[in-house]
Amino acid sequence: MKKFRLAAFVFVTCFIFSCEENAEEAAQPTAVVPHYDESNSEKISWDDLPDNLKNAIPIEKRSESAESNRRGTTPAPIRPPRSRVRYAYSRGVWGGNGGSRFYLEPRLNGANSRIYAIGIQSGDLIDGIMTWYEDSNGTVYFAGEAGSRGGSFYLQAFNRGEYIRGIRGRSGQFLDQLTIETNSRSFSYGGRGGNPFEYRLPWNDQRHQIFAFWGRAGSFIDHLGIDIYTR
């Protein structure tokens, strides 16, 4: 009889403890998995672009060669020399092989520049990319645009001190989806076709940032690569 009472006591104690533990777990807030899509960026029309971006001075492009003009062909853009002060290495490419080459980079003397804003045109694919930088004097300049202005236009302004630590997305024949991850947030664009890719700086790397984009583009961004610079 004593053994039965002891067993019953142990059973009731365990049952009560289990109920209390389950109640505590139920009281804890459910972890929210971040959902990143175009809602993380401001959707605007081109006419609504802020004046300082509309009027930003573009980086001077080198003129086309006389030989290309005589032949009536459009040459691939000549890559401007990278800033030796900051350029470290490149990664990519992700996507197909169509389109023409493009480079969205800070100007050569932009050693103290920062990314000011990124514009993305997207629908089911990434139609276009454009970037603006701000120099150490506070002057905003336009690095150019690649692709087309199809899809919807999204603008993402960067806070001072914010920089890109990683990118990921999906690609096949074109760049289907692009997620940009900064040191404080993430924002995504595009569809769900293609195969996944990603590149992130090591978490203990506080010296570098993803600072420039390059690749090939036509009506869409065909493929994408990135340049890593020191901060």
One Martini backbone bead per residue (centre of mass of N, CA, C, O) as a GRO file, in nm:
protein
  231
    1MET     BB    1   0.058   0.063  -0.021
    2LYS     BB    2   0.301   0.250   0.000
    3LYS     BB    3   0.395   0.208  -0.292
    4PHE     BB    4   0.140   0.322  -0.424
    5ARG     BB    5   0.153   0.608  -0.296
    6LEU     BB    6   0.433   0.680  -0.410
    7ALA     BB    7   0.363   0.650  -0.708
    8ALA     BB    8   0.132   0.856  -0.708
    9PHE     BB    9   0.301   1.100  -0.618
   10VAL     BB   10   0.499   1.101  -0.852
   11PHE     BB   11   0.291   1.130  -1.081
   12VAL     BB   12   0.157   1.398  -0.989
   13THR     BB   13   0.416   1.569  -0.983
   14CYS     BB   14   0.493   1.535  -1.282
   15PHE     BB   15   0.230   1.645  -1.401
   16ILE     BB   16   0.244   1.930  -1.280
   17PHE     BB   17   0.522   2.008  -1.398
   18SER     BB   18   0.441   1.971  -1.694
   19CYS     BB   19   0.215   2.184  -1.698
   20GLU     BB   20   0.389   2.426  -1.615
   21GLU     BB   21   0.590   2.407  -1.853
   22ASN     BB   22   0.378   2.437  -2.081
   23ALA     BB   23   0.272   2.713  -1.988
   24GLU     BB   24   0.538   2.866  -2.023
   25GLU     BB   25   0.571   2.812  -2.326
   26ALA     BB   26   0.297   2.941  -2.412
   27ALA     BB   27   0.378   3.232  -2.297
   28GLN     BB   28   0.573   3.247  -2.506
   29PRO     BB   29   0.679   3.401  -2.771
   30THR     BB   30   0.665   3.369  -3.096
   31ALA     BB   31   0.878   3.330  -3.335
   32VAL     BB   32   0.973   3.559  -3.585
   33VAL     BB   33   1.004   3.528  -3.919
   34PRO     BB   34   1.153   3.692  -4.142
   35HIS     BB   35   1.007   3.894  -4.411
   36TYR     BB   36   1.143   3.941  -4.734
   37ASP     BB   37   1.048   4.217  -4.939
   38GLU     BB   38   0.929   4.492  -5.105
   39SER     BB   39   0.817   4.614  -4.827
   40ASN     BB   40   1.116   4.720  -4.739
   41SER     BB   41   1.048   4.919  -4.966
   42GLU     BB   42   1.005   5.197  -5.166
   43LYS     BB   43   0.735   5.262  -5.370
   44ILE     BB   44   0.786   5.433  -5.680
   45SER     BB   45   0.815   5.678  -5.898
   46TRP     BB   46   1.020   5.848  -6.101
   47ASP     BB   47   0.887   6.131  -6.037
   48ASP     BB   48   0.934   6.078  -5.708
   49LEU     BB   49   1.213   6.135  -5.708
   50PRO     BB   50   1.440   6.278  -5.553
   51ASP     BB   51   1.620   6.554  -5.637
   52ASN     BB   52   1.909   6.452  -5.546
   53LEU     BB   53   1.882   6.212  -5.754
   54LYS     BB   54   1.799   6.340  -6.021
   55ASN     BB   55   2.058   6.561  -5.991
   56ALA     BB   56   2.277   6.374  -6.002
   57ILE     BB   57   2.598   6.331  -6.078
   58PRO     BB   58   2.744   6.166  -6.317
   59ILE     BB   59   2.961   5.956  -6.416
   60GLU     BB   60   3.208   5.969  -6.624
   61LYS     BB   61   3.224   5.856  -6.948
   62ARG     BB   62   3.367   5.697  -7.185
   63SER     BB   63   3.425   5.711  -7.499
   64GLU     BB   64   3.378   5.597  -7.791
   65SER     BB   65   3.517   5.450  -8.039
   66ALA     BB   66   3.583   5.515  -8.365
   67GLU     BB   67   3.563   5.226  -8.466
   68SER     BB   68   3.276   5.168  -8.363
   69ASN     BB   69   3.138   5.398  -8.516
   70ARG     BB   70   3.210   5.301  -8.802
   71ARG     BB   71   3.058   5.013  -8.754
   72GLY     BB   72   2.790   5.059  -8.578
   73THR     BB   73   2.872   4.986  -8.284
   74THR     BB   74   2.842   4.877  -7.943
   75PRO     BB   75   3.040   4.897  -7.694
   76ALA     BB   76   3.175   4.799  -7.427
   77PRO     BB   77   3.223   4.900  -7.132
   78ILE     BB   78   3.466   5.071  -6.967
   79ARG     BB   79   3.646   5.012  -6.700
   80PRO     BB   80   3.707   5.177  -6.440
   81PRO     BB   81   3.928   5.246  -6.225
   82ARG     BB   82   3.993   5.138  -5.932
   83SER     BB   83   4.021   5.193  -5.607
   84ARG     BB   84   4.312   5.117  -5.440
   85VAL     BB   85   4.228   5.190  -5.150
   86ARG     BB   86   3.958   4.974  -5.146
   87TYR     BB   87   4.001   4.744  -5.319
   88ALA     BB   88   3.995   4.376  -5.295
   89TYR     BB   89   3.743   4.197  -5.426
   90SER     BB   90   3.563   3.939  -5.604
   91ARG     BB   91   3.223   3.819  -5.687
   92GLY     BB   92   3.123   3.579  -5.903
   93VAL     BB   93   2.871   3.479  -6.105
   94TRP     BB   94   2.504   3.534  -6.148
   95GLY     BB   95   2.372   3.365  -6.424
   96GLY     BB   96   2.389   3.452  -6.739
   97ASN     BB   97   2.516   3.555  -7.093
   98GLY     BB   98   2.375   3.797  -7.158
   99GLY     BB   99   2.415   4.092  -7.277
  100SER     BB  100   2.577   4.373  -7.134
  101ARG     BB  101   2.812   4.538  -6.988
  102PHE     BB  102   2.848   4.644  -6.638
  103TYR     BB  103   2.908   4.936  -6.404
  104LEU     BB  104   2.865   4.994  -6.043
  105GLU     BB  105   3.063   5.259  -5.923
  106PRO     BB  106   3.282   5.433  -5.780
  107ARG     BB  107   3.480   5.669  -5.805
  108LEU     BB  108   3.815   5.694  -5.802
  109ASN     BB  109   3.795   5.939  -5.569
  110GLY     BB  110   3.595   5.746  -5.363
  111ALA     BB  111   3.725   5.662  -5.078
  112ASN     BB  112   3.480   5.828  -4.897
  113SER     BB  113   3.246   5.680  -4.985
  114ARG     BB  114   2.889   5.603  -5.002
  115ILE     BB  115   2.602   5.445  -4.996
  116TYR     BB  116   2.289   5.604  -5.060
  117ALA     BB  117   2.141   5.437  -5.306
  118ILE     BB  118   1.891   5.195  -5.428
  119GLY     BB  119   1.762   5.085  -5.740
  120ILE     BB  120   1.472   4.880  -5.830
  121GLN     BB  121   1.367   4.674  -6.096
  122SER     BB  122   1.063   4.471  -6.059
  123GLY     BB  123   0.922   4.136  -6.071
  124ASP     BB  124   0.998   3.826  -6.167
  125LEU     BB  125   1.242   4.007  -6.221
  126ILE     BB  126   1.543   4.176  -6.272
  127ASP     BB  127   1.549   4.462  -6.457
  128GLY     BB  128   1.700   4.681  -6.254
  129ILE     BB  129   1.992   4.892  -6.170
  130MET     BB  130   2.077   5.153  -5.925
  131THR     BB  131   2.330   5.398  -5.816
  132TRP     BB  132   2.429   5.585  -5.520
  133TYR     BB  133   2.657   5.832  -5.401
  134GLU     BB  134   2.857   5.967  -5.126
  135ASP     BB  135   3.069   6.198  -5.041
  136SER     BB  136   3.262   6.365  -4.804
  137ASN     BB  137   3.094   6.646  -4.893
  138GLY     BB  138   2.780   6.547  -4.965
  139THR     BB  139   2.786   6.445  -5.257
  140VAL     BB  140   2.568   6.330  -5.495
  141TYR     BB  141   2.614   6.041  -5.709
  142PHE     BB  142   2.592   5.871  -6.026
  143ALA     BB  143   2.666   5.538  -6.142
  144GLY     BB  144   2.405   5.425  -6.268
  145GLU     BB  145   2.252   5.188  -6.505
  146ALA     BB  146   2.088   4.865  -6.536
  147GLY     BB  147   1.893   4.773  -6.780
  148SER     BB  148   1.557   4.838  -6.700
  149ARG     BB  149   1.213   4.994  -6.647
  150GLY     BB  150   1.076   4.757  -6.554
  151GLY     BB  151   0.833   4.719  -6.360
  152SER     BB  152   0.900   4.808  -6.042
  153PHE     BB  153   0.988   5.081  -5.829
  154TYR     BB  154   1.263   5.075  -5.594
  155LEU     BB  155   1.365   5.245  -5.290
  156GLN     BB  156   1.691   5.249  -5.112
  157ALA     BB  157   1.796   5.398  -4.836
  158PHE     BB  158   2.087   5.492  -4.657
  159ASN     BB  159   2.236   5.497  -4.374
  160ARG     BB  160   2.454   5.615  -4.175
  161GLY     BB  161   2.673   5.332  -4.148
  162GLU     BB  162   2.560   5.171  -4.377
  163TYR     BB  163   2.615   4.833  -4.507
  164ILE     BB  164   2.716   4.569  -4.712
  165ARG     BB  165   2.737   4.205  -4.631
  166GLY     BB  166   2.512   4.076  -4.835
  167ILE     BB  167   2.402   3.831  -5.080
  168ARG     BB  168   2.100   3.706  -5.236
  169GLY     BB  169   1.925   3.446  -5.443
  170ARG     BB  170   1.816   3.407  -5.789
  171SER     BB  171   1.917   3.200  -6.080
  172GLY     BB  172   1.965   3.177  -6.442
  173GLN     BB  173   1.936   3.337  -6.718
  174PHE     BB  174   1.860   3.525  -6.485
  175LEU     BB  175   1.781   3.759  -6.244
  176ASP     BB  176   1.527   3.683  -6.023
  177GLN     BB  177   1.664   3.738  -5.730
  178LEU     BB  178   1.718   3.996  -5.462
  179THR     BB  179   1.922   4.018  -5.166
  180ILE     BB  180   1.994   4.271  -4.926
  181GLU     BB  181   2.253   4.285  -4.673
  182THR     BB  182   2.302   4.449  -4.390
  183ASN     BB  183   2.402   4.561  -4.066
  184SER     BB  184   2.052   4.600  -4.010
  185ARG     BB  185   1.924   4.470  -4.286
  186SER     BB  186   1.665   4.367  -4.529
  187PHE     BB  187   1.609   4.331  -4.898
  188SER     BB  188   1.369   4.238  -5.160
  189TYR     BB  189   1.353   4.103  -5.505
  190GLY     BB  190   1.133   3.941  -5.705
  191GLY     BB  191   1.129   3.610  -5.770
  192ARG     BB  192   1.129   3.220  -5.780
  193GLY     BB  193   1.331   3.153  -5.973
  194GLY     BB  194   1.570   2.945  -6.007
  195ASN     BB  195   1.875   2.947  -5.823
  196PRO     BB  196   2.048   2.955  -5.547
  197PHE     BB  197   2.236   3.226  -5.384
  198GLU     BB  198   2.545   3.333  -5.199
  199TYR     BB  199   2.702   3.616  -5.014
  200ARG     BB  200   2.915   3.652  -4.721
  201LEU     BB  201   3.054   3.799  -4.484
  202PRO     BB  202   3.221   3.755  -4.229
  203TRP     BB  203   3.130   3.826  -3.903
  204ASN     BB  204   3.442   3.915  -3.825
  205ASP     BB  205   3.418   4.126  -4.062
  206GLN     BB  206   3.490   4.489  -4.028
  207ARG     BB  207   3.653   4.593  -4.308
  208HIS     BB  208   3.419   4.521  -4.508
  209GLN     BB  209   3.237   4.566  -4.831
  210ILE     BB  210   2.975   4.590  -5.042
  211PHE     BB  211   3.023   4.840  -5.326
  212ALA     BB  212   2.972   4.681  -5.607
  213PHE     BB  213   2.843   4.641  -5.947
  214TRP     BB  214   2.827   4.372  -6.193
  215GLY     BB  215   2.780   4.269  -6.553
  216ARG     BB  216   2.479   4.178  -6.730
  217ALA     BB  217   2.256   4.353  -6.970
  218GLY     BB  218   1.919   4.438  -7.077
  219SER     BB  219   1.603   4.394  -7.004
  220PHE     BB  220   1.777   4.244  -6.797
  221ILE     BB  221   1.945   4.084  -6.551
  222ASP     BB  222   2.163   3.839  -6.629
  223HIS     BB  223   2.420   3.916  -6.445
  224LEU     BB  224   2.608   3.900  -6.122
  225GLY     BB  225   2.845   4.108  -5.949
  226ILE     BB  226   3.101   4.178  -5.695
  227ASP     BB  227   3.256   4.428  -5.486
  228ILE     BB  228   3.516   4.447  -5.247
  229TYR     BB  229   3.572   4.675  -4.981
  230THR     BB  230   3.708   4.884  -4.783
  231ARG     BB  231   3.606   5.100  -4.507
   0.00000   0.00000   0.00000
